[in-house]
Amino acid sequence: MFVRVCSSEGEDYHFEEITVPMGPVGKSPIQPAMGITFYHGQPGDLHDWHNAPWRQYVITLSGQVEFTIGDGPVKRLGPGDLLLAENLTDRGDITRVADTKPRISVAIPLA
């Protein structure tokens, strides 16, 4: 699943499913990135309201995570799911490791 968390003018943040554009050989165009970071979260880890530090892709490699935005929409992502985080202002989101196993993810900040 590919999900984007974003806002439209005058609206709260919302989730929308997206498709990554693919070229003729089933590969997306190269996107400029600033680097890569890995995260290892323990079951029950909770990051209260926070914003993404920059536009970034967050890919869950193992475990499960729940993202809560605005007044309660929740999206659960698991291995192989990708989130495009564009919630840079306002309340942001709550992130919680929602599994009995640790969650390992990778974040790729976009340039």
Sequence and secondary structure as in RCSB ss.txt:
>XXXX:A:sequence
MFVRVCSSEGEDYHFEEITVPMGPVGKSPIQPAMGITFYHGQPGDLHDWHNAPWRQYVITLSGQVEFTIGDGPVK
RLGPGDLLLAENLTDRGDITRVADTKPRISVAIPLA
>XXXX:A:secstr
 EEEEEE TTS EEEEE      TTS      B   EEEEE TT EEEEE  SSSEEEEEEES EEEEETTS EE
EE TT EEEE   STT EEEEE SSS EEEEEEEB 
